[in-house]
Amino acid sequence: MNVWMSWCKKRTECRYCNLLIDTATPIVVCRSWLNGKKHEMRYHPQCWLDNGIDYLRQNPYIAMPRGRKKLTLSVDDAKTRRVLLVRYGAVKQRIGRIRAKYPDRLLPIARLEKRLRELVMEIEPFGGVPKKWLVE
């Protein structure tokens, strides 16, 4: 959505208070495109601010911790999980290198893919399987 202030060139109605905005007075214009159609809303500058403050009053700020949720694992379990994640990445790289150089090497690729499935089963007790692994 594009928002800007300009001078009102013709009388129009305010979207917030439904009163007329006179010519040659400041106006806030909000323009958006939806399904190829232009939608414009016009406000008195003070009505535009009041609309924003009303929205913020209805939707108060809630402080949330940023980033990914931490797993509650012991130090030993966290180390084991890290080792399994590194092994998984190494096996994925080996598969990629074999496919790039030798696309007809099905037996080594099948063996490595079996190892990937085993790693998925091994990591389950240590915080679960990462979502990215399930997609691949």
TIVO-513056 format. One record per residue: x, y, z of N, C-alpha, C, O in turn; residue in three letters. Coordinates in pm, whole numbers, padded with zeros to 5 digits, always signed. Layout:
XYZXYZXYZXYZALA;...
***
This chain:
+00085-00116+00000+00000+00000+00000+00089+00123+00000+00187+00130+00075MET;+00056+00218-00083+00127+00345-00089+00047+00449-00013-00075+00457-00028ASN;+00115+00527+00070+00050+00631+00149+00127+00761+00130+00250+00761+00138VAL;+00057+00869+00104+00123+00998+00090+00026+01109+00128-00095+01089+00136TRP;+00083+01228+00150+00003+01347+00179+00012+01441+00059+00117+01453-00005MET;-00099+01506+00031-00099+01606-00076-00211+01705-00048-00277+01699+00056SER;-00231+01793-00142-00342+01888-00131-00464+01829-00199-00453+01765-00304TRP;-00578+01849-00140-00704+01797-00198-00739+01880-00320-00752+02002-00311CYS;-00755+01814-00434-00783+01885-00560-00933+01898-00586-00976+01990-00656LYS;-01012+01808-00530-01158+01820-00540-01219+01766-00412-01158+01684-00343LYS;-01337+01810-00381-01401+01767-00255-01425+01617-00258-01472+01561-00357ARG;-01391+01553-00147-01408+01410-00136-01445+01376+00009-01437+01462+00097THR;-01483+01255+00032-01528+01213+00165-01416+01141+00240-01343+01060+00183GLU;-01403+01172+00369-01305+01107+00454-01354+00966+00486-01470+00946+00521CYS;-01265+00870+00476-01300+00730+00500-01328+00703+00648-01401+00610+00681ARG;-01270+00784+00738-01281+00760+00881-01402+00828+00942-01481+00765+01013TYR;-01417+00960+00916-01526+01035+00981-01645+01060+00888-01747+01112+00933CYS;-01635+01024+00762-01741+01041+00662-01782+01187+00641-01892+01213+00592ASN;-01695+01282+00677-01720+01424+00647-01645+01461+00521-01551+01392+00481LEU;-01687+01570+00458-01622+01612+00334-01487+01677+00363-01470+01749+00461LEU;-01393+01650+00275-01261+01715+00278-01266+01824+00173-01289+01797+00056ILE;-01243+01948+00215-01255+02062+00124-01136+02071+00030-01028+02017+00057ASP;-01157+02140-00080-01051+02164-00178-00942+02252-00115-00972+02340-00033THR;-00818+02228-00154-00700+02305-00111-00670+02286+00038-00614+02375+00101ALA;-00707+02171+00095-00669+02138+00232-00583+02012+00228-00590+01936+00131THR;-00502+01988+00331-00419+01868+00332-00505+01741+00335-00612+01737+00395PRO;-00453+01637+00269-00525+01511+00261-00422+01397+00265-00312+01411+00213ILE;-00459+01286+00326-00376+01166+00324-00443+01067+00228-00561+01036+00243VAL;-00367+01019+00130-00419+00927+00030-00350+00791+00050-00228+00784+00058VAL;-00430+00686+00056-00379+00549+00067-00425+00474-00057-00544+00462-00083CYS;-00329+00423-00134-00363+00354-00258-00309+00211-00254-00195+00188-00215ARG;-00394+00118-00295-00350-00022-00305-00412-00082-00430-00510-00031-00484SER;-00353-00192-00473-00401-00262-00591-00445-00402-00548-00370-00472-00480TRP;-00565-00443-00588-00617-00575-00555-00682-00633-00680-00778-00577-00732LEU;-00628-00744-00727-00679-00810-00848-00680-00715-00968-00773-00717-01048ASN;-00577-00634-00979-00565-00544-01093-00651-00419-01083-00656-00341-01178GLY;-00720-00399-00970-00805-00281-00953-00742-00189-00850-00689-00234-00749LYS;-00750-00059-00877-00695+00041-00787-00800+00078-00682-00915+00105-00713LYS;-00757+00077-00555-00842+00117-00444-00775+00233-00373-00661+00222-00329HIS;-00848+00345-00362-00793+00462-00294-00883+00499-00177-01005+00497-00187GLU;-00819+00533-00067-00890+00582+00051-00831+00717+00086-00709+00735+00081MET;-00917+00811+00120-00872+00947+00151-00915+00982+00293-01026+00950+00335ARG;-00824+01048+00367-00849+01082+00506-00807+01225+00533-00720+01279+00465TYR;-00870+01288+00635-00813+01407+00695-00684+01361+00764-00680+01248+00814HIS;-00580+01443+00769-00457+01399+00836-00480+01355+00981-00424+01255+01025PRO;-00563+01430+01056-00589+01392+01195-00671+01263+01203-00651+01183+01294GLN;-00764+01242+01110-00843+01119+01108-00754+00998+01079-00774+00890+01134CYS;-00656+01018+00991-00564+00908+00959-00485+00867+01083-00467+00748+01110TRP;-00437+00967+01160-00367+00937+01284-00460+00871+01386-00421+00774+01451LEU;-00581+00922+01399-00677+00862+01493-00707+00718+01457-00719+00632+01544ASP;-00719+00690+01327-00744+00554+01281-00629+00461+01322-00652+00350+01368ASN;-00505+00509+01305-00390+00429+01344-00384+00406+01494-00354+00295+01539GLY;-00412+00510+01573-00411+00496+01718-00520+00401+01765-00498+00322+01856ILE;-00638+00407+01702-00746+00314+01737-00705+00170+01709-00734+00080+01788ASP;-00638+00148+01597-00592+00014+01564-00493-00036+01669-00502-00150+01715TYR;-00398+00051+01707-00299+00010+01807-00363-00016+01943-00319-00104+02016LEU;-00466+00060+01977-00537+00038+02103-00608-00099+02103-00612-00167+02205ARG;-00663-00137+01990-00733-00265+01979-00637-00383+01969-00675-00495+02003GLN;-00515-00360+01922-00415-00466+01907-00290-00427+01984-00193-00380+01925ASN;-00290-00447+02116-00175-00403+02196-00049-00482+02164-00055-00595+02114PRO;+00064-00421+02195+00194-00483+02172+00217-00594+02274+00196-00574+02394TYR;+00259-00710+02226+00291-00822+02312+00435-00861+02282+00467-00899+02170ILE;+00521-00852+02384+00662-00885+02364+00676-01035+02352+00633-01110+02440ALA;+00737-01080+02244+00760-01222+02221+00910-01242+02203+00978-01157+02145MET;+00962-01354+02252+01104-01380+02227+01128-01402+02078+01046-01462+02009PRO;+01242-01353+02030+01272-01363+01888+01346-01493+01860+01412-01550+01947ARG;+01334-01538+01737+01410-01653+01692+01340-01785+01716+01224-01790+01757GLY;+01413-01890+01688+01363-02026+01699+01353-02067+01845+01436-02027+01927ARG;+01252-02147+01879+01237-02195+02016+01351-02291+02049+01390-02374+01967LYS;+01403-02278+02170+01513-02362+02214+01459-02498+02256+01352-02509+02315LYS;+01535-02602+02224+01501-02736+02269+01552-02754+02412+01661-02710+02446LEU;+01471-02818+02494+01513-02844+02631+01583-02979+02635+01522-03082+02663THR;+01712-02975+02608+01793-03096+02606+01907-03082+02705+01955-02972+02733LEU;+01948-03195+02758+02066-03194+02843+02190-03166+02758+02182-03169+02635SER;+02301-03139+02821+02423-03108+02749+02467-03226+02662+02508-03208+02548VAL;+02458-03347+02718+02498-03466+02641+02405-03490+02523+02451-03523+02413ASP;+02273-03473+02544+02179-03491+02434+02200-03386+02325+02188-03416+02207ASP;+02231-03263+02364+02255-03157+02266+02378-03189+02182+02379-03166+02061ALA;+02482-03242+02246+02602-03280+02171+02572-03394+02074+02616-03392+01959LYS;+02496-03493+02120+02459-03605+02033+02377-03558+01914+02398-03601+01801THR;+02282-03468+01941+02199-03414+01833+02286-03340+01732+02268-03354+01611ARG;+02380-03262+01781+02469-03187+01692+02552-03281+01604+02570-03255+01485ARG;+02601-03388+01662+02679-03487+01586+02592-03549+01476+02637-03566+01363VAL;+02468-03581+01510+02378-03642+01411+02345-03542+01299+02335-03581+01183LEU;+02327-03415+01333+02300-03314+01232+02419-03299+01137+02400-03285+01016LEU;+02539-03303+01190+02659-03292+01107+02671-03414+01016+02704-03401+00898VAL;+02644-03532+01070+02650-03653+00987+02548-03647+00874+02579-03684+00760ARG;+02428-03601+00905+02324-03590+00803+02371-03498+00690+02356-03530+00572TYR;+02428-03382+00726+02477-03289+00625+02589-03348+00541+02596-03325+00420GLY;+02676-03424+00606+02787-03486+00531+02736-03590+00431+02784-03596+00318ALA;+02638-03670+00473+02582-03771+00383+02511-03703+00266+02521-03750+00153VAL;+02438-03593+00294+02370-03521+00185+02471-03467+00084+02447-03471-00036LYS;+02583-03415+00133+02687-03366+00042+02746-03478-00041+02770-03461-00160GLN;+02769-03592+00021+02825-03705-00054+02729-03750-00163+02772-03782-00274ARG;+02599-03753-00133+02501-03790-00235+02505-03691-00351+02503-03730-00467ILE;+02511-03562-00318+02516-03459-00423+02639-03471-00510+02631-03453-00632GLY;+02753-03500-00450+02876-03514-00528+02872-03636-00619+02917-03631-00733ARG;+02819-03747-00567+02810-03868-00650+02716-03845-00767+02746-03885-00880ILE;+02601-03780-00742+02505-03755-00851+02564-03661-00955+02536-03675-01074ARG;+02645-03565-00911+02704-03470-01006+02809-03537-01095+02813-03511-01216ALA;+02893-03622-01037+03001-03684-01114+02958-03813-01183+02993-03838-01298LYS;+02882-03894-01112+02847-04027-01164+02695-04048-01152+02650-04112-01057TYR;+02616-03996-01244+02471-04007-01233+02420-04152-01242+02306-04179-01202PRO;+02501-04244-01293+02455-04383-01308+02495-04470-01189+02474-04591-01194ASP;+02551-04414-01082+02594-04492-00966+02478-04507-00869+02472-04436-00769ARG;+02387-04598-00897+02267-04614-00815+02294-04686-00683+02232-04653-00582LEU;+02384-04782-00682+02409-04859-00561+02467-04772-00449+02417-04780-00337LEU;+02571-04690-00472+02621-04604-00363+02516-04501-00317+02506-04471-00198PRO;+02438-04449-00412+02335-04352-00375+02229-04420-00289+02184-04361-00190ILE;+02190-04541-00324+02091-04613-00245+02144-04642-00104+02069-04633-00007ALA;+02271-04676-00094+02332-04703+00036+02333-04577+00123+02305-04583+00242ARG;+02366-04463+00062+02369-04337+00137+02228-04291+00176+02208-04235+00284LEU;+02131-04314+00089+01993-04277+00123+01941-04363+00237+01863-04316+00320GLU;+01984-04489+00242+01948-04576+00355+02009-04519+00483+01946-04522+00589LYS;+02133-04468+00474+02198-04408+00591+02123-04284+00637+02115-04258+00757ARG;+02067-04206+00543+01987-04089+00579+01864-04130+00659+01829-04067+00759LEU;+01798-04236+00614+01679-04285+00685+01715-04332+00826+01639-04312+00921ARG;+01833-04395+00839+01878-04439+00971+01904-04318+01062+01871-04321+01181GLU;+01964-04213+01007+01989-04093+01086+01860-04027+01132+01854-03972+01242LEU;+01756-04034+01048+01625-03980+01088+01573-04056+01209+01520-03996+01302VAL;+01589-04187+01209+01543-04267+01322+01630-04242+01447+01579-04243+01559MET;+01760-04219+01428+01850-04197+01542+01825-04063+01610+01841-04052+01732GLU;+01786-03961+01536+01772-03828+01594+01637-03810+01664+01619-03714+01738ILE;+01543-03899+01641+01409-03887+01698+01411-03868+01851+01341-03779+01899GLU;+01486-03947+01929+01484-03926+02075+01555-03799+02121+01542-03761+02237PRO;+01629-03733+02034+01706-03615+02072+01643-03487+02019+01709-03411+01949PHE;+01518-03463+02050+01452-03339+02011+01368-03350+01886+01314-03249+01840GLY;+01355-03468+01828+01271-03485+01711+01343-03458+01580+01456-03408+01578GLY;+01275-03491+01473+01332-03474+01339+01311-03330+01294+01200-03279+01306VAL;+01415-03262+01243+01397-03127+01191+01297-03125+01075+01291-03218+00995PRO;+01219-03018+01066+01117-03008+00962+01177-03017+00822+01116-03074+00732LYS;+01296-02961+00804+01360-02962+00673+01388-03103+00627+01383-03130+00507LYS;+01418-03193+00717+01446-03331+00680+01322-03399+00627+01331-03484+00539TRP;+01206-03365+00679+01081-03428+00637+01041-03387+00496+00975-03464+00426LEU;+01081-03267+00454+01047-03218+00321+01128-03290+00216+01077-03322+00109VAL;+01254-03316+00246+01346-03375+00148+01319-03516+00127+01386-03581+00048GLU;
***
